[in-house]
Amino acid sequence: MTDLQKSPLHDRHVALGAKMADFGGWDMPIQYAGVLQEHTAVREAVGVFDVSHLGKGVVRGASSGYTAVDFVNDRLTNDLRRIGPGQAQYTLCCDDATGGVVDDLIQYVRSEDEVFLIPNAANSSQVVSRLAADAPAGIEVEDLHTSLAVLAVQGPQSAKVVEQLGLPTSHDYMSFTNASWQDKPVIVCRTGYTGELGFELLPRWDDAGELWDAVLALGVTPCGLGARDTLRTEMGYPLHGQDLSLDITPVQARAGWAVGWKKERFWGRDALVAEKERGPRRLLWGLEALDRGIPRAHMTVLRDGAAIGEVTSGTFSPTRKVGIGLALLDPSVSEGDELVVDVRGRTTQVRVVKPPFVPSHVR
């Protein structure tokens, strides 16, 4: 544990009695009072997560009319030309040879000459290094991993909390604005990973503690990454390393909506176009338990006794009160099919469904 990196809020988490664990090489809070209580707070009221372990990077510059937006657009999958300054977009960094997913991330366009990126913690250096190695003269790629913290305020009452902090809330979903709190800069993003109305606040690393204290002083429930996982699974949001990976392409994971198929260039384009045309060998589906069983990652999915896939993510849904999961299944599987999951030698009946498992309220 001594080699794990620590968030700027680490001591505060310990003082609150949080259960800490390794998450992507970081010592992060998994729960405080309990996953169920924290999950419910986000679905019904408001909670705050420390997700400062997430990566941060910036691409700046231009060269002979070739801008930072052009450069990122030619490497990552989604089409940055669909958005403009002040807007954000989900995208994927794929391996150029195989089309497998190096990471999924959010890209924020600050200007034609500046794109801000938030990759996952464990993959941040990979994304930054791949971009830096391919950057032409005039384009700079900088790792800002420990320059900024990230506080995710999520839930139906999140706007009220952010307003009480004196920060803006009127911008649209998947957009951001530069603001200040107590004369200190804070980026306010209308993004999140819970399926609820939410904001991600990005203060400077050393300013994060005071902002966290101010959020908690408004009665907001501190939430750990355990609740973040149950919340995102209910929404069917993928987790890199489980539902997306170098071995799982966007086509297999049904993330083709985040691919600019009409673009002439992006990493992995040839492999992904070929896979799309021939059809993937497996597809990501949702699973809903029909009994008391709970699907878990790596469990085998069977039809008539034969293995036809594997669970990639699974949990008990605190909202639905049933076991749910995501699974990569044979392309012959259809919505509504009833299958079996091998739960450590026992069988659990499941129905194939299309996520999300609960309605989205991101607005």
C-alpha angles and dihedrals in degrees: 000000000000091000094055119109118240134221118234086250096054096113091048091053091051091048089053090054096248120173103240128205143162111278116173091333094312130109098235137168113262096182143344113191093000142301095256094052093045093046091051092048090059095045094046108024128350140304136179127222128195103224096161089130088076113106125251128198140159134212114203140175144036138244124202092334093316103122137196088258090053091049096049091042090056092053110035123060108241122077109255089190088074090070137041141205113321093026133106134209138192112238143162134235106214134189107257095222102043107019090233116147116261088181145328117232147159119255121203121197110217094169139328087278100043133055122177118207134199111193127171119283099248094045101040095101090048093054094044094045094048091051093044092050091053099041116119123222110291095032117098126195116198129187110224097171096135098027095080134036125211124220113183112206105191137174143065091293096046095105090055091053094048091048090052087057088056093247127133121263106167098090120106129262111280093025135102142200137199113243141154136237118199087347091305122118118254128175109216112205126187092217138105147148103241107074091243133105103282152154133214112212117203112194125167112282094252093046095054097090096060092046091049090051091050092051093050090047087064090062097260116157114242109230132197133215091265091070090042088059096049090046094050092045091054087055094046090239111160124241116213111240091034113039095017127032144133085284095047117065128205089251092057092043093050089242093128089116086072092056123090095219093180093056115107094219143029133127110284095013098133094047094046096046090050092049092048091051096049095037126249121275090230139014135208115247137169121249125206118193117236092197137027096291123115120214114226133190116284095018114138120247116213139193118194089346095306123113111245102165150332137259111247099183131009141166146146109277108231090196099047097030092225137100113267136178150162120241140180105232140179111277090242089072116104135196111276096028115139115225140166130247119205103229102190094310097325125095126238121192114228137179122221111239140166113249144263098082091195130030119274118242100178092120 
